[in-house]
Amino acid sequence: MKRIDVPVQFTGTVTVLVPSHLSATDARLLASKLALARILATTDNPDAPEDDACQDYAEECSAKATAEEDWDSCEVQGVSGKWITRRR
């Protein structure tokens, strides 16, 4: 597994483990989509953002034959940072 740190716009980093066989481009693409999908999951339908992101990854990556398997094997190791809120 490759470890990819994905910067996210909440001021922080999400660390994702992705399959080692992926190219650097596919690894970053997969980690980015997975990190954002898991952060954006909603209480109404927590799988919807992840399902959409997985499909987007499968369409954009070069590892199409293993895209879903690669997605499922990823692991978010941690999130560091903080959400920024604006005071009114």
N, C-alpha and C positions, 0 to 999 in steps of 0.2 A: 504494500500500500504506500502511496505517496501522501505526504501531509501537505495540504494547501491551506494557507491562511488567506481568507477572503475578507477584504475591507468592506464594511457595510455602512450605509448612511444613517447612522444613529450615533456615530462617533464610537467606533470600536472595531473588533475583529472577530470573525467566526472561524474556528479552526475545523477543517473537514478532512477526514481520511478518505482518499479515493483509490481505486485500483491502480496498482503500479504499472500495469501494461498500457495505460492510456498515454497518448502523446501529451506534451506540456499544454498544448492548446485545448485538447479535449478535457484534460484534468482540471484546468482553470475554469472552463465553461461549465463542467459538471458541478464543481464545488460552488461556483457562484450561484447557479440556478438552485441548487439544493439548499444553500444557506438562506437565500432570500425566500424560498418557498416555505421553509420551516419557520422562519421568523414571521411571515405573513399569514400563517394558518389562522383560520377564524374559528370561533366556537360553534357557529352554525354548521359549517361543513369543513372540518379540519383537513380533510384529504384533498379538497378541491385545488388549492394553490399548488400543492405538491404534484398532483396528477397532471396539471397543466404544465408545470415546469419540467417534469419528466418527459412529457410529450415534446415540448420545445427543444429540450436537450437532444432527444432521439432524432429530431428533424435536422438539427444544426451540426451535430458531431460527425466525425468521420468513422467512429466505431459503432455504426448502426446495428450490426449483428448482436452486439452485447450491451446496447444502451440501457435497456431496462434492468438487466442483471447488474450492470455497473452501478446504476442508481441505487438499487436495493442493497448493494454491499457497502455503500458509503456510510460513514459514521461522523456525526458532529461531535467533536471532542470537547468543545467549550466555546463560550462567548465571553469576550472581555470588552468592556466599554460601558457606555451609559446612554440612555435615551435623553435627548435634549428636549425640554419643554419650554414653551414661551409663556412668560407671565403677561397677563392682560392688565 
